[in-house]
Amino acid sequence: MRKNIIPLFLAAIFCSGAEAHNLTGIPPVEYQIELSNETSEFFTVEVKGTSYARGVQHGKALRKVIRPTLNRFKYDMVSAFLKEAGTDYNWSDYRQFFFDNTGLFQTAQKEAPELVEEIKGIAHGANLDFKDVFIYNLNFDETFWVLEKMTGVDPMLASAQADKDQVTSHCSHGSVWADGKASVGYTLDWTRHFEGSQALIKHILDDGTVLLTTTYAGTLIGHGINASNGYTFTPHSKFQLAHDVDNGLAQIFIYRKLLEAGSVDKAITLLERIKPAAGLTYTLTDKNGTRTFEVSSNHVAEVITDGQWMAVANVARVNNDLSASYREALKLSGQTIDMNNLPSVYWQYNEDSVIRYNMISKAIRDKTPEEMTPMK
């Protein structure tokens, strides 16, 4: 499945909350973002109150955008893949399979009940069915793994093997840091079905914490900044890593929990505890730099570079907890995998990620935040 890259906001110098108020010309980051539908390329909404109340405000404000985007997800994405996989299943079959044959809803209720309430609010505010909106919120990597469980086909590996998804897809991250400053650049991509629904949501939590999240209309988050505590995270799909839609927590809930944790250290503690439904890389950046972790359903591995820089694309480099389909394709089933001695076909399947990683790392290595401004 070919994807369109949508470059999103995030090239900023981060300071601690206390310092930010005392530095001329560097206001708290929340005031650097103008919530205006007339001037922004995003739909913009400010929400406050309880989780449910913020969801209702979001749903009401973006109702006319959520409804058609949800329908594109249901009929042009999910139903189309089911047909391409050679089945006669449709959206209704997928919907029933999702709730009857995975643990994604039950795990979310257990681990993130307040965020399930926010999705209920979005559904009610937009006057849409809750189950549809819940599945729509999990249309990141979990969609592919539910489809895999339903059809027996790993969609992303099949795409890579067919050479259908090269060069023009997936998320990328580059960051540099020095002397209490960090500069971050990131692209967040999605399938073309969501184009035109990009949204910037400003959350004001009950304790006054401000979160700035980019996503598309009707969903909890794509990535974001904790504007009150001065840190950000970016997620990156790792389709090669082991996933678990029976017992794992979907990534969209992990995103929000990382952002609400209050600091990079607390977010890392969260990553080490939670069992995810999909394999991803999570980067966490504050004024002291970037920490990066490849997280699969069974293992967490930190990525370390040789300096004060970080580059991330979408191929796993340090976490050897590969998915069953990848192990089979690489003829490594039942073996302990050495990530420094992988078959060349692994890198061929992920050639676009190798190209992007090499390009970014070459461009930013040994640079300073002053040399990597938002424009640069």
C-alpha positions as CSV (number, residue, x, y, z in Angstrom):
1,M,0.0,0.0,0.0
2,R,1.6,3.2,-1.1
3,K,1.6,6.1,1.4
4,N,1.8,9.8,1.1
5,I,4.3,11.6,3.4
6,I,2.8,14.6,5.2
7,P,5.5,16.8,6.8
8,L,4.2,18.0,10.1
9,F,5.2,20.7,12.5
10,L,8.1,20.1,14.7
11,A,11.3,22.0,14.4
12,A,11.8,23.7,17.7
13,I,14.3,24.6,20.4
14,F,13.2,23.1,23.7
15,C,13.8,24.7,27.1
16,S,12.6,23.7,30.5
17,G,9.3,25.3,31.6
18,A,11.0,27.4,34.2
19,E,13.7,28.7,31.9
20,A,11.4,29.4,29.0
21,H,9.6,32.3,30.8
22,N,12.9,34.0,31.4
23,L,14.4,33.8,27.9
24,T,13.7,36.8,25.7
25,G,12.4,35.7,22.3
26,I,11.8,32.1,23.3
27,P,8.2,31.9,24.7
28,P,6.6,28.6,25.9
29,V,6.1,26.6,22.8
30,E,2.3,26.6,23.1
31,Y,2.3,30.3,22.2
32,Q,4.3,29.6,19.0
33,I,1.4,27.8,17.5
34,E,-1.6,29.8,16.3
35,L,-4.9,28.0,16.5
36,S,-6.6,29.5,13.4
37,N,-8.3,27.6,10.7
38,E,-7.8,30.7,8.4
39,T,-4.0,30.7,8.7
40,S,-3.2,27.1,9.4
41,E,-2.9,24.2,7.0
42,F,-4.5,22.1,9.7
43,F,-8.0,22.0,11.2
44,T,-7.4,23.5,14.6
45,V,-9.3,22.9,17.9
46,E,-8.7,23.8,21.5
47,V,-10.3,21.4,24.0
48,K,-10.5,21.4,27.8
49,G,-12.2,19.6,30.7
50,T,-12.6,15.9,31.3
51,S,-11.5,13.3,28.8
52,Y,-15.0,12.7,27.7
53,A,-15.7,16.5,27.5
54,R,-12.6,17.1,25.4
55,G,-13.7,14.3,23.1
56,V,-17.1,15.8,22.6
57,Q,-15.6,19.2,21.8
58,H,-13.3,17.6,19.3
59,G,-16.1,15.6,17.7
60,K,-18.5,18.5,17.4
61,A,-15.8,20.9,16.0
62,L,-14.6,18.5,13.3
63,R,-17.8,16.4,12.6
64,K,-17.9,17.3,8.9
65,V,-14.3,16.2,8.5
66,I,-14.5,13.0,10.6
67,R,-17.5,11.5,8.9
68,P,-16.1,11.3,5.3
69,T,-12.6,10.4,6.5
70,L,-14.0,7.5,8.6
71,N,-15.9,6.3,5.5
72,R,-12.8,6.4,3.4
73,F,-11.0,4.3,6.0
74,K,-13.8,1.8,6.2
75,Y,-14.6,1.3,2.5
76,D,-11.6,2.5,0.5
77,M,-8.9,1.2,2.8
78,V,-10.1,-1.8,4.9
79,S,-12.6,-3.2,2.5
80,A,-10.3,-2.7,-0.5
81,F,-7.5,-4.6,1.2
82,L,-9.8,-7.5,2.1
83,K,-10.7,-7.7,-1.6
84,E,-7.1,-7.5,-2.7
85,A,-6.2,-10.3,-0.3
86,G,-8.6,-12.5,-2.2
87,T,-11.4,-12.7,0.4
88,D,-15.1,-11.8,0.2
89,Y,-15.0,-10.1,3.6
90,N,-16.2,-6.5,3.9
91,W,-16.2,-3.8,6.6
92,S,-18.9,-5.4,8.7
93,D,-16.9,-8.6,8.8
94,Y,-13.7,-6.7,9.8
95,R,-15.7,-4.8,12.5
96,Q,-17.0,-8.0,14.0
97,F,-13.6,-9.7,13.8
98,F,-11.9,-6.8,15.5
99,F,-14.1,-6.9,18.6
100,D,-14.6,-10.7,18.7
101,N,-11.1,-12.0,17.9
102,T,-8.6,-9.4,19.2
103,G,-8.1,-8.0,22.7
104,L,-7.5,-4.4,21.5
105,F,-10.6,-3.0,23.0
106,Q,-10.4,-4.9,26.3
107,T,-6.7,-3.9,26.8
108,A,-7.5,-0.3,26.1
109,Q,-10.3,-0.4,28.7
110,K,-7.9,-1.9,31.2
111,E,-4.8,0.3,30.5
112,A,-6.2,3.6,29.3
113,P,-9.9,3.9,30.3
114,E,-9.8,7.7,30.3
115,L,-8.7,7.7,26.6
116,V,-11.5,5.2,25.7
117,E,-13.8,7.8,27.3
118,E,-12.3,10.5,25.1
119,I,-13.0,8.4,22.0
120,K,-16.6,7.9,23.2
121,G,-16.8,11.7,23.4
122,I,-15.5,12.1,19.9
123,A,-18.1,9.6,18.6
124,H,-20.9,11.3,20.5
125,G,-19.8,14.8,19.4
126,A,-19.7,13.7,15.8
127,N,-22.9,11.7,16.1
128,L,-21.1,8.5,15.0
129,D,-21.1,4.9,16.1
130,F,-18.6,4.4,19.0
131,K,-17.3,1.0,17.7
132,D,-16.6,2.5,14.3
133,V,-14.8,5.5,15.8
134,F,-12.8,3.2,18.1
135,I,-11.5,1.1,15.2
136,Y,-10.8,4.2,13.2
137,N,-8.6,5.5,16.1
138,L,-6.6,2.2,15.8
139,N,-6.1,2.6,12.0
140,F,-2.3,2.9,12.5
141,D,-0.3,-0.3,12.4
142,E,-2.8,-2.3,14.3
143,T,-5.1,-2.3,11.2
144,F,-2.4,-4.2,9.3
145,W,-2.0,-6.8,12.1
146,V,-5.8,-7.3,12.5
147,L,-5.9,-7.8,8.8
148,E,-3.0,-10.3,9.0
149,K,-4.8,-12.3,11.7
150,M,-8.0,-12.2,9.7
151,T,-6.5,-13.2,6.3
152,G,-3.2,-14.8,7.1
153,V,-1.3,-12.2,5.0
154,D,1.2,-9.8,6.4
155,P,0.3,-6.7,4.4
156,M,3.5,-4.8,4.8
157,L,5.8,-7.7,4.2
158,A,3.8,-8.7,1.1
159,S,4.1,-5.1,-0.1
160,A,7.8,-5.0,0.4
161,Q,8.3,-8.4,-1.3
162,A,6.3,-7.1,-4.3
163,D,8.5,-3.9,-4.3
164,K,5.3,-1.8,-4.1
165,D,6.2,0.6,-1.3
166,Q,9.7,2.0,-1.9
167,V,11.4,5.4,-1.5
168,T,8.2,7.5,-1.1
169,S,6.8,6.3,2.2
170,H,7.0,6.1,6.0
171,C,8.0,8.5,8.8
172,S,11.4,10.0,9.4
173,H,13.1,11.7,12.3
174,G,16.3,13.8,12.7
175,S,17.4,15.6,15.8
176,V,20.6,17.3,17.2
177,W,21.3,18.7,20.6
178,A,23.9,20.6,22.6
179,D,24.2,23.0,25.5
180,G,20.7,22.5,26.8
181,K,19.0,22.9,23.4
182,A,17.6,20.4,20.9
183,S,16.3,20.8,17.4
184,V,13.9,18.1,16.0
185,G,12.6,17.5,12.5
186,Y,9.9,14.9,11.8
187,T,7.5,13.7,9.1
188,L,4.4,11.8,10.0
189,D,2.8,9.9,7.1
190,W,-0.4,8.1,6.6
191,T,-2.3,6.4,3.8
192,R,-3.9,8.8,1.3
193,H,-7.4,8.1,2.6
194,F,-6.7,10.6,5.4
195,E,-5.3,13.4,3.3
196,G,-7.2,16.6,3.9
197,S,-8.2,15.7,7.5
198,Q,-5.0,16.9,9.3
199,A,-5.7,18.4,12.6
200,L,-3.9,20.3,15.4
201,I,-5.5,19.7,18.7
202,K,-4.6,21.8,21.8
203,H,-5.5,19.9,25.0
204,I,-5.8,21.8,28.3
205,L,-5.9,19.1,31.0
206,D,-7.5,19.5,34.3
207,D,-4.2,20.2,36.0
208,G,-3.4,23.0,33.5
209,T,-1.0,20.9,31.4
210,V,-1.0,21.9,27.8
211,L,-0.5,19.2,25.1
212,L,-0.2,20.1,21.4
213,T,-1.0,17.1,19.2
214,T,-1.1,16.6,15.5
215,T,-3.3,13.9,14.0
216,Y,-6.2,13.7,11.7
217,A,-9.7,14.5,12.6
218,G,-11.4,12.1,15.0
219,T,-8.3,10.5,16.4
220,L,-6.5,10.9,19.7
221,I,-3.0,11.8,18.5
222,G,-0.4,11.3,15.8
223,H,2.5,12.9,17.6
224,G,2.9,15.9,19.9
225,I,4.6,18.2,22.4
226,N,4.0,18.4,26.1
227,A,4.2,22.2,26.0
228,S,4.1,22.6,29.8
229,N,7.0,20.2,30.5
230,G,9.1,20.9,27.4
231,Y,9.4,17.6,25.7
232,T,8.2,15.8,22.6
233,F,7.9,12.3,21.2
234,T,7.7,10.9,17.7
235,P,6.6,7.4,16.7
236,H,8.0,5.3,13.8
237,S,6.5,2.1,12.5
238,K,8.7,-1.0,12.7
239,F,6.7,-3.5,10.6
240,Q,9.5,-6.1,11.0
241,L,9.0,-6.4,14.8
242,A,6.8,-8.8,16.7
243,H,3.2,-7.6,17.4
244,D,0.3,-8.8,19.5
245,V,-3.2,-7.7,18.9
246,D,-4.5,-10.2,21.5
247,N,-2.8,-8.8,24.6
248,G,-1.0,-5.6,23.6
249,L,-2.0,-1.9,24.0
250,A,-2.6,-0.1,20.7
251,Q,0.0,2.5,19.9
252,I,-2.4,5.5,19.9
253,F,-3.0,5.1,23.6
254,I,0.8,4.7,24.3
255,Y,1.4,8.0,22.4
256,R,-0.9,9.9,24.6
257,K,0.4,8.3,27.8
258,L,4.0,9.1,26.8
259,L,3.0,12.7,26.2
260,E,1.0,12.9,29.5
261,A,3.8,11.2,31.6
262,G,5.3,14.6,32.5
263,S,9.0,14.0,31.5
264,V,11.2,11.9,29.3
265,D,12.3,9.8,32.2
266,K,8.7,9.0,33.2
267,A,7.9,8.3,29.6
268,I,10.7,5.8,29.4
269,T,9.5,4.1,32.6
270,L,6.1,3.7,30.9
271,L,7.7,2.2,27.7
272,E,9.5,-0.4,29.8
273,R,6.3,-1.4,31.5
274,I,3.6,-1.5,28.8
275,K,3.2,-4.4,26.4
276,P,2.4,-2.9,22.9
277,A,0.2,-4.3,20.2
278,A,2.5,-3.2,17.4
279,G,6.3,-2.8,17.1
280,L,7.5,0.8,16.9
281,T,10.4,3.1,17.6
282,Y,9.7,5.9,20.0
283,T,11.9,8.9,20.2
284,L,11.7,11.2,23.2
285,T,13.3,14.6,23.1
286,D,13.8,17.4,25.7
287,K,16.4,20.1,26.0
288,N,19.0,17.5,27.0
289,G,18.7,15.4,23.8
290,T,16.9,12.5,22.3
291,R,16.4,9.0,23.7
292,T,15.3,6.3,21.2
293,F,13.8,2.9,21.8
294,E,12.7,0.1,19.4
295,V,9.8,-1.5,21.2
296,S,8.2,-4.9,20.2
297,S,5.6,-6.9,21.9
298,N,8.3,-8.8,23.9
299,H,11.3,-6.5,24.1
300,V,12.6,-3.0,24.5
301,A,16.0,-2.0,23.0
302,E,17.6,1.4,23.1
303,V,19.2,2.9,20.0
304,I,22.5,4.7,20.6
305,T,24.4,6.8,18.1
306,D,28.1,8.0,18.2
307,G,27.3,11.6,19.0
308,Q,24.6,14.2,19.9
309,W,22.3,13.3,17.0
310,M,19.6,10.9,16.1
311,A,18.2,9.6,12.8
312,V,15.3,7.2,12.6
313,A,13.5,5.6,9.7
314,N,11.3,2.5,9.6
315,V,13.6,-0.5,9.8
316,A,14.5,-2.1,13.1
317,R,18.3,-2.0,13.7
318,V,18.8,-3.2,17.3
319,N,15.6,-5.1,18.5
320,N,15.9,-8.7,17.4
321,D,12.3,-9.6,18.4
322,L,11.2,-10.0,14.7
323,S,7.7,-11.0,13.7
324,A,6.9,-14.6,12.8
325,S,6.3,-13.6,9.2
326,Y,9.7,-11.9,9.0
327,R,11.5,-14.8,10.6
328,E,9.9,-17.2,8.1
329,A,10.7,-14.9,5.1
330,L,14.4,-14.7,6.3
331,K,14.5,-18.4,7.1
332,L,15.4,-17.6,10.7
333,S,12.5,-19.3,12.5
334,G,13.5,-20.8,15.8
335,Q,16.9,-19.1,15.8
336,T,18.4,-16.3,18.0
337,I,18.7,-13.4,15.6
338,D,21.9,-11.3,15.4
339,M,20.9,-7.8,14.2
340,N,24.5,-7.2,13.1
341,N,24.4,-10.2,10.8
342,L,21.1,-10.2,9.0
343,P,20.5,-11.6,5.5
344,S,20.9,-8.9,2.8
345,V,17.2,-9.4,1.8
346,Y,16.2,-7.8,5.1
347,W,17.7,-4.6,4.0
348,Q,16.4,-5.0,0.5
349,Y,12.8,-5.3,1.8
350,N,13.4,-2.1,3.7
351,E,15.4,-0.2,1.1
352,D,13.5,3.0,1.4
353,S,14.2,3.2,5.1
354,V,17.9,2.5,4.6
355,I,18.0,5.4,2.0
356,R,16.3,7.8,4.4
357,Y,18.3,6.8,7.4
358,N,21.6,7.3,5.5
359,M,20.5,10.6,4.1
360,I,19.4,12.0,7.4
361,S,22.4,10.8,9.4
362,K,24.8,12.2,6.9
363,A,23.1,15.6,6.9
364,I,22.9,16.1,10.6
365,R,25.9,14.3,12.1
366,D,28.1,16.8,14.0
367,K,25.6,19.7,13.5
368,T,24.4,21.9,16.3
369,P,20.9,23.1,17.0
370,E,21.9,26.6,15.7
371,E,22.9,25.0,12.4
372,M,19.7,23.0,12.2
373,T,17.1,25.7,12.4
374,P,13.4,25.1,11.4
375,M,14.1,26.5,7.9
376,K,17.2,24.3,7.4
